[in-house]
């Protein structure tokens, strides 16, 4: 079986992050980093982006509302990078 390689021009459209509190998450992504809220779904989800894109990051509390922080050595997203123009 031939190994598949993702095409070189592939880009990630958006990611969804489970958060325990939408307002706290928006305090970081909107208020500190400067993302614009594009849409909300009550207190369950917010969709944020830079520029005209529909959303780069989805924040949701589906199955995670008021959850405690993830364990230090637990599975999950470890790192992401947001590149700001200089």
Phi and psi in radians as a Rosetta constraint file:
Dihedral C 1 N 2 CA 2 C 2 CIRCULARHARMONIC -1.335 0.35
Dihedral N 2 CA 2 C 2 N 3 CIRCULARHARMONIC 2.355 0.35
Dihedral C 2 N 3 CA 3 C 3 CIRCULARHARMONIC -1.289 0.35
Dihedral N 3 CA 3 C 3 N 4 CIRCULARHARMONIC 2.324 0.35
Dihedral C 3 N 4 CA 4 C 4 CIRCULARHARMONIC -1.443 0.35
Dihedral N 4 CA 4 C 4 N 5 CIRCULARHARMONIC 2.448 0.35
Dihedral C 4 N 5 CA 5 C 5 CIRCULARHARMONIC -2.101 0.35
Dihedral N 5 CA 5 C 5 N 6 CIRCULARHARMONIC 2.359 0.35
Dihedral C 5 N 6 CA 6 C 6 CIRCULARHARMONIC -1.157 0.35
Dihedral N 6 CA 6 C 6 N 7 CIRCULARHARMONIC 2.433 0.35
Dihedral C 6 N 7 CA 7 C 7 CIRCULARHARMONIC -1.028 0.35
Dihedral N 7 CA 7 C 7 N 8 CIRCULARHARMONIC 2.474 0.35
Dihedral C 7 N 8 CA 8 C 8 CIRCULARHARMONIC -1.042 0.35
Dihedral N 8 CA 8 C 8 N 9 CIRCULARHARMONIC -0.491 0.35
Dihedral C 8 N 9 CA 9 C 9 CIRCULARHARMONIC -1.558 0.35
Dihedral N 9 CA 9 C 9 N 10 CIRCULARHARMONIC 0.164 0.35
Dihedral C 9 N 10 CA 10 C 10 CIRCULARHARMONIC -1.127 0.35
Dihedral N 10 CA 10 C 10 N 11 CIRCULARHARMONIC 2.419 0.35
Dihedral C 10 N 11 CA 11 C 11 CIRCULARHARMONIC -2.245 0.35
Dihedral N 11 CA 11 C 11 N 12 CIRCULARHARMONIC 2.617 0.35
Dihedral C 11 N 12 CA 12 C 12 CIRCULARHARMONIC -1.454 0.35
Dihedral N 12 CA 12 C 12 N 13 CIRCULARHARMONIC 2.189 0.35
Dihedral C 12 N 13 CA 13 C 13 CIRCULARHARMONIC -1.330 0.35
Dihedral N 13 CA 13 C 13 N 14 CIRCULARHARMONIC -0.853 0.35
Dihedral C 13 N 14 CA 14 C 14 CIRCULARHARMONIC -2.885 0.35
Dihedral N 14 CA 14 C 14 N 15 CIRCULARHARMONIC 2.877 0.35
Dihedral C 14 N 15 CA 15 C 15 CIRCULARHARMONIC -2.231 0.35
Dihedral N 15 CA 15 C 15 N 16 CIRCULARHARMONIC 2.677 0.35
Dihedral C 15 N 16 CA 16 C 16 CIRCULARHARMONIC -2.001 0.35
Dihedral N 16 CA 16 C 16 N 17 CIRCULARHARMONIC 2.328 0.35
Dihedral C 16 N 17 CA 17 C 17 CIRCULARHARMONIC -2.040 0.35
Dihedral N 17 CA 17 C 17 N 18 CIRCULARHARMONIC 2.297 0.35
Dihedral C 17 N 18 CA 18 C 18 CIRCULARHARMONIC -1.392 0.35
Dihedral N 18 CA 18 C 18 N 19 CIRCULARHARMONIC 2.226 0.35
Dihedral C 18 N 19 CA 19 C 19 CIRCULARHARMONIC -2.209 0.35
Dihedral N 19 CA 19 C 19 N 20 CIRCULARHARMONIC 2.821 0.35
Dihedral C 19 N 20 CA 20 C 20 CIRCULARHARMONIC -1.586 0.35
Dihedral N 20 CA 20 C 20 N 21 CIRCULARHARMONIC -0.339 0.35
Dihedral C 20 N 21 CA 21 C 21 CIRCULARHARMONIC -2.648 0.35
Dihedral N 21 CA 21 C 21 N 22 CIRCULARHARMONIC 2.052 0.35
Dihedral C 21 N 22 CA 22 C 22 CIRCULARHARMONIC -1.079 0.35
Dihedral N 22 CA 22 C 22 N 23 CIRCULARHARMONIC -0.803 0.35
Dihedral C 22 N 23 CA 23 C 23 CIRCULARHARMONIC -1.101 0.35
Dihedral N 23 CA 23 C 23 N 24 CIRCULARHARMONIC -0.698 0.35
Dihedral C 23 N 24 CA 24 C 24 CIRCULARHARMONIC -1.134 0.35
Dihedral N 24 CA 24 C 24 N 25 CIRCULARHARMONIC -0.715 0.35
Dihedral C 24 N 25 CA 25 C 25 CIRCULARHARMONIC -1.124 0.35
Dihedral N 25 CA 25 C 25 N 26 CIRCULARHARMONIC -0.730 0.35
Dihedral C 25 N 26 CA 26 C 26 CIRCULARHARMONIC -1.162 0.35
Dihedral N 26 CA 26 C 26 N 27 CIRCULARHARMONIC -0.547 0.35
Dihedral C 26 N 27 CA 27 C 27 CIRCULARHARMONIC -1.015 0.35
Dihedral N 27 CA 27 C 27 N 28 CIRCULARHARMONIC -0.575 0.35
Dihedral C 27 N 28 CA 28 C 28 CIRCULARHARMONIC -1.485 0.35
Dihedral N 28 CA 28 C 28 N 29 CIRCULARHARMONIC -1.018 0.35
Dihedral C 28 N 29 CA 29 C 29 CIRCULARHARMONIC -1.239 0.35
Dihedral N 29 CA 29 C 29 N 30 CIRCULARHARMONIC -0.673 0.35
Dihedral C 29 N 30 CA 30 C 30 CIRCULARHARMONIC -1.515 0.35
Dihedral N 30 CA 30 C 30 N 31 CIRCULARHARMONIC -0.969 0.35
Dihedral C 30 N 31 CA 31 C 31 CIRCULARHARMONIC -1.329 0.35
Dihedral N 31 CA 31 C 31 N 32 CIRCULARHARMONIC -0.631 0.35
Dihedral C 31 N 32 CA 32 C 32 CIRCULARHARMONIC -1.618 0.35
Dihedral N 32 CA 32 C 32 N 33 CIRCULARHARMONIC -0.850 0.35
Dihedral C 32 N 33 CA 33 C 33 CIRCULARHARMONIC -1.512 0.35
Dihedral N 33 CA 33 C 33 N 34 CIRCULARHARMONIC -0.340 0.35
Dihedral C 33 N 34 CA 34 C 34 CIRCULARHARMONIC 1.606 0.35
Dihedral N 34 CA 34 C 34 N 35 CIRCULARHARMONIC 0.233 0.35
Dihedral C 34 N 35 CA 35 C 35 CIRCULARHARMONIC -1.183 0.35
Dihedral N 35 CA 35 C 35 N 36 CIRCULARHARMONIC 2.636 0.35
Dihedral C 35 N 36 CA 36 C 36 CIRCULARHARMONIC -1.715 0.35
Dihedral N 36 CA 36 C 36 N 37 CIRCULARHARMONIC 2.342 0.35
Dihedral C 36 N 37 CA 37 C 37 CIRCULARHARMONIC -1.300 0.35
Dihedral N 37 CA 37 C 37 N 38 CIRCULARHARMONIC 2.145 0.35
Dihedral C 37 N 38 CA 38 C 38 CIRCULARHARMONIC -1.676 0.35
Dihedral N 38 CA 38 C 38 N 39 CIRCULARHARMONIC -0.566 0.35
Dihedral C 38 N 39 CA 39 C 39 CIRCULARHARMONIC -2.851 0.35
Dihedral N 39 CA 39 C 39 N 40 CIRCULARHARMONIC 2.718 0.35
Dihedral C 39 N 40 CA 40 C 40 CIRCULARHARMONIC -2.314 0.35
Dihedral N 40 CA 40 C 40 N 41 CIRCULARHARMONIC 2.787 0.35
Dihedral C 40 N 41 CA 41 C 41 CIRCULARHARMONIC -2.250 0.35
Dihedral N 41 CA 41 C 41 N 42 CIRCULARHARMONIC 1.341 0.35
Dihedral C 41 N 42 CA 42 C 42 CIRCULARHARMONIC 1.024 0.35
Dihedral N 42 CA 42 C 42 N 43 CIRCULARHARMONIC -2.426 0.35
Dihedral C 42 N 43 CA 43 C 43 CIRCULARHARMONIC -1.713 0.35
Dihedral N 43 CA 43 C 43 N 44 CIRCULARHARMONIC 0.305 0.35
Dihedral C 43 N 44 CA 44 C 44 CIRCULARHARMONIC -1.730 0.35
Dihedral N 44 CA 44 C 44 N 45 CIRCULARHARMONIC -0.436 0.35
Dihedral C 44 N 45 CA 45 C 45 CIRCULARHARMONIC -2.764 0.35
Dihedral N 45 CA 45 C 45 N 46 CIRCULARHARMONIC 2.636 0.35
Dihedral C 45 N 46 CA 46 C 46 CIRCULARHARMONIC -2.455 0.35
Dihedral N 46 CA 46 C 46 N 47 CIRCULARHARMONIC 2.518 0.35
Dihedral C 46 N 47 CA 47 C 47 CIRCULARHARMONIC -2.121 0.35
Dihedral N 47 CA 47 C 47 N 48 CIRCULARHARMONIC 2.106 0.35
Dihedral C 47 N 48 CA 48 C 48 CIRCULARHARMONIC -2.146 0.35
Dihedral N 48 CA 48 C 48 N 49 CIRCULARHARMONIC 2.695 0.35
Dihedral C 48 N 49 CA 49 C 49 CIRCULARHARMONIC -2.758 0.35
Dihedral N 49 CA 49 C 49 N 50 CIRCULARHARMONIC 2.940 0.35
Dihedral C 49 N 50 CA 50 C 50 CIRCULARHARMONIC -1.894 0.35
Dihedral N 50 CA 50 C 50 N 51 CIRCULARHARMONIC 2.331 0.35
Dihedral C 50 N 51 CA 51 C 51 CIRCULARHARMONIC 1.296 0.35
Dihedral N 51 CA 51 C 51 N 52 CIRCULARHARMONIC -2.563 0.35
Dihedral C 51 N 52 CA 52 C 52 CIRCULARHARMONIC -1.598 0.35
Dihedral N 52 CA 52 C 52 N 53 CIRCULARHARMONIC 0.003 0.35
Dihedral C 52 N 53 CA 53 C 53 CIRCULARHARMONIC -1.176 0.35
Dihedral N 53 CA 53 C 53 N 54 CIRCULARHARMONIC 2.562 0.35
Dihedral C 53 N 54 CA 54 C 54 CIRCULARHARMONIC -1.076 0.35
Dihedral N 54 CA 54 C 54 N 55 CIRCULARHARMONIC -0.778 0.35
Dihedral C 54 N 55 CA 55 C 55 CIRCULARHARMONIC -2.965 0.35
Dihedral N 55 CA 55 C 55 N 56 CIRCULARHARMONIC 2.402 0.35
Dihedral C 55 N 56 CA 56 C 56 CIRCULARHARMONIC -1.639 0.35
Dihedral N 56 CA 56 C 56 N 57 CIRCULARHARMONIC -0.576 0.35
Dihedral C 56 N 57 CA 57 C 57 CIRCULARHARMONIC -2.315 0.35
Dihedral N 57 CA 57 C 57 N 58 CIRCULARHARMONIC 2.258 0.35
Dihedral C 57 N 58 CA 58 C 58 CIRCULARHARMONIC -1.803 0.35
Dihedral N 58 CA 58 C 58 N 59 CIRCULARHARMONIC 2.278 0.35
Dihedral C 58 N 59 CA 59 C 59 CIRCULARHARMONIC -1.962 0.35
Dihedral N 59 CA 59 C 59 N 60 CIRCULARHARMONIC 2.228 0.35
Dihedral C 59 N 60 CA 60 C 60 CIRCULARHARMONIC -2.492 0.35
Dihedral N 60 CA 60 C 60 N 61 CIRCULARHARMONIC 2.697 0.35
Dihedral C 60 N 61 CA 61 C 61 CIRCULARHARMONIC -1.882 0.35
Dihedral N 61 CA 61 C 61 N 62 CIRCULARHARMONIC 0.283 0.35
Dihedral C 61 N 62 CA 62 C 62 CIRCULARHARMONIC -1.109 0.35
Dihedral N 62 CA 62 C 62 N 63 CIRCULARHARMONIC 1.996 0.35
Dihedral C 62 N 63 CA 63 C 63 CIRCULARHARMONIC 1.167 0.35
Dihedral N 63 CA 63 C 63 N 64 CIRCULARHARMONIC 0.309 0.35
Dihedral C 63 N 64 CA 64 C 64 CIRCULARHARMONIC -2.454 0.35
Dihedral N 64 CA 64 C 64 N 65 CIRCULARHARMONIC 0.090 0.35
Dihedral C 64 N 65 CA 65 C 65 CIRCULARHARMONIC -1.031 0.35
Dihedral N 65 CA 65 C 65 N 66 CIRCULARHARMONIC 2.266 0.35
Dihedral C 65 N 66 CA 66 C 66 CIRCULARHARMONIC 1.046 0.35
Dihedral N 66 CA 66 C 66 N 67 CIRCULARHARMONIC 0.374 0.35
Dihedral C 66 N 67 CA 67 C 67 CIRCULARHARMONIC -1.221 0.35
Dihedral N 67 CA 67 C 67 N 68 CIRCULARHARMONIC 2.603 0.35
Dihedral C 67 N 68 CA 68 C 68 CIRCULARHARMONIC -1.255 0.35
Dihedral N 68 CA 68 C 68 N 69 CIRCULARHARMONIC 2.872 0.35
Dihedral C 68 N 69 CA 69 C 69 CIRCULARHARMONIC -1.000 0.35
Dihedral N 69 CA 69 C 69 N 70 CIRCULARHARMONIC 2.607 0.35
Dihedral C 69 N 70 CA 70 C 70 CIRCULARHARMONIC -1.137 0.35
Dihedral N 70 CA 70 C 70 N 71 CIRCULARHARMONIC 2.604 0.35
Dihedral C 70 N 71 CA 71 C 71 CIRCULARHARMONIC -1.076 0.35
Dihedral N 71 CA 71 C 71 N 72 CIRCULARHARMONIC 2.587 0.35
Dihedral C 71 N 72 CA 72 C 72 CIRCULARHARMONIC -0.934 0.35
Dihedral N 72 CA 72 C 72 N 73 CIRCULARHARMONIC -0.710 0.35
Dihedral C 72 N 73 CA 73 C 73 CIRCULARHARMONIC -1.905 0.35
Dihedral N 73 CA 73 C 73 N 74 CIRCULARHARMONIC 0.405 0.35
Dihedral C 73 N 74 CA 74 C 74 CIRCULARHARMONIC -1.397 0.35
Dihedral N 74 CA 74 C 74 N 75 CIRCULARHARMONIC 2.963 0.35
Dihedral C 74 N 75 CA 75 C 75 CIRCULARHARMONIC -1.374 0.35
Dihedral N 75 CA 75 C 75 N 76 CIRCULARHARMONIC 2.795 0.35
Dihedral C 75 N 76 CA 76 C 76 CIRCULARHARMONIC 2.448 0.35
Dihedral N 76 CA 76 C 76 N 77 CIRCULARHARMONIC -3.020 0.35
Dihedral C 76 N 77 CA 77 C 77 CIRCULARHARMONIC -1.211 0.35
Dihedral N 77 CA 77 C 77 N 78 CIRCULARHARMONIC 2.161 0.35
Dihedral C 77 N 78 CA 78 C 78 CIRCULARHARMONIC -1.704 0.35
Dihedral N 78 CA 78 C 78 N 79 CIRCULARHARMONIC -0.648 0.35
Dihedral C 78 N 79 CA 79 C 79 CIRCULARHARMONIC -2.645 0.35
Dihedral N 79 CA 79 C 79 N 80 CIRCULARHARMONIC 2.498 0.35
Dihedral C 79 N 80 CA 80 C 80 CIRCULARHARMONIC -2.533 0.35
Dihedral N 80 CA 80 C 80 N 81 CIRCULARHARMONIC 2.718 0.35
Dihedral C 80 N 81 CA 81 C 81 CIRCULARHARMONIC -2.199 0.35
Dihedral N 81 CA 81 C 81 N 82 CIRCULARHARMONIC 2.348 0.35
Dihedral C 81 N 82 CA 82 C 82 CIRCULARHARMONIC -1.996 0.35
Dihedral N 82 CA 82 C 82 N 83 CIRCULARHARMONIC 2.046 0.35
Dihedral C 82 N 83 CA 83 C 83 CIRCULARHARMONIC -1.638 0.35
Dihedral N 83 CA 83 C 83 N 84 CIRCULARHARMONIC 2.008 0.35
Dihedral C 83 N 84 CA 84 C 84 CIRCULARHARMONIC -1.624 0.35
Dihedral N 84 CA 84 C 84 N 85 CIRCULARHARMONIC 2.481 0.35
Dihedral C 84 N 85 CA 85 C 85 CIRCULARHARMONIC -1.150 0.35
Dihedral N 85 CA 85 C 85 N 86 CIRCULARHARMONIC 2.586 0.35
